[in-house]
Amino acid sequence: MRAVGKFLGFALAAVSTLVAGAARADKMDPALERLVLNNRCMASVSNVGNYYDPTAGFARCLPDNIGFAKLVAQLGAAIAPIPSYGARTTGFGGYKVGVQGAYTTIDADAPYWKAGTQGPVDTSTNQNSIVNSNPDSVLQMYSVRLAKGFPFGLEVAASFGHLVNTTMVAGGGDVRLSVLEGFRTNLGLGYLPDLAVGGGVRTITGTSQLKLTVASADATLSKPFPIAGTLVFQPHAGYQFLRIFGDSGLIDMTPNTEAVKHCGYTGDNNPASPDTRKTALDGQPVCSGSSADFNNNVVFDAVRLNRHRLNVGADVRFQMVYFGVNVLADLMPVADANTGTKVVPDGTDPSATKTIALNPYADDPRTSDPDAVKSQVTVSVELGAAF
């Protein structure tokens, strides 16, 4: 037990170190203000970011809701629960503690990753990039996981982790039920694999721009094989369903222009500082100049999508110590798993009134390069103790 306590302390210290360094390593943090469908609202100022263009009048920045949906689809797969276990539980009164590294591929060349993430900090000016020209091709999630066994084949677990090169941390829980566990009788039943069903949830914190939650349901088959009386090798395979929920915060699409200062703010429209141009006291800012930039605070359309994944892996256990490897891959393209269409602004229409219906996860006809959400692969490794 003392060794297990030391292992748990080391695991928590490792993840805490990663989280503590997150504020200094935010290359892959969301920068949703850059997901703009048209730039009619912006001044043409190179290398300094998004400024409001006074000549635009009251033309609003149009958020790229399709780019946001694709970003959420891929980021959700990176934080999703990983059923990296066989169907057999730890048993009544059993515990399992481990550290896990998960590595998920993304479409790093896609425009929504380059425009929608912060990019590296310029060491000479200490300013973020205006575009992430070289996003990570693999997202790394490091987590600590603790599981507890209960009667009747029930197991409950908790997880806490950090997504590398972001300020985001993810936490959540899992539950699974071993439906068929450990036949030991004759008549050939001992050859049957174990079967478990379960589910989990993960949600993130650490960024005000994005709210992301992933729920999962899975079914797993596994079979342990003793080796030389000291090792137990347990391969497993199964299916996982993901439901991803993504919502943006209130995003200022022209963050380098301070709307209050730009409008010549003189107070709020109330009895103390009434707006003589209005007949009602509505509490809105009173401006001596243009209030158009207030229109550029937006909320992206909410994203709800499904993913279907194949899960295969194996673990080896020696006494209390175990080591496992797991691979998850999409069973079908994301666009096929989410066949609905969405009506969005055309983006090429100067009046911004023309719309187009398309699948958010398929190739966008408004762009010149293919940008459909590609299938992703997650590889995880886990080291821990079970007792």
Beta strands, then each sheet from edge to edge (+ up, - down):
strand 1: 95-105
strand 2: 121-122
strand 3: 127-128
strand 4: 138-150
strand 5: 154-163
strand 6: 169-180
strand 7: 194-205
strand 8: 210-222
strand 9: 225-227
strand 10: 231-248
strand 11: 251-252
strand 12: 265-268
strand 13: 285-287
strand 14: 297-298
strand 15: 303-318
strand 16: 321-330
strand 17: 342-345
strand 18: 355-358
strand 19: 377-386
sheet 1: 9+ 10- 8+ 7- 6+ 5- 4+ 1- 19+ 16- 15+
sheet 2: 2+ 3-
sheet 3: 11+ 14-
sheet 4: 12+ 13-
sheet 5: 17+ 18-
end
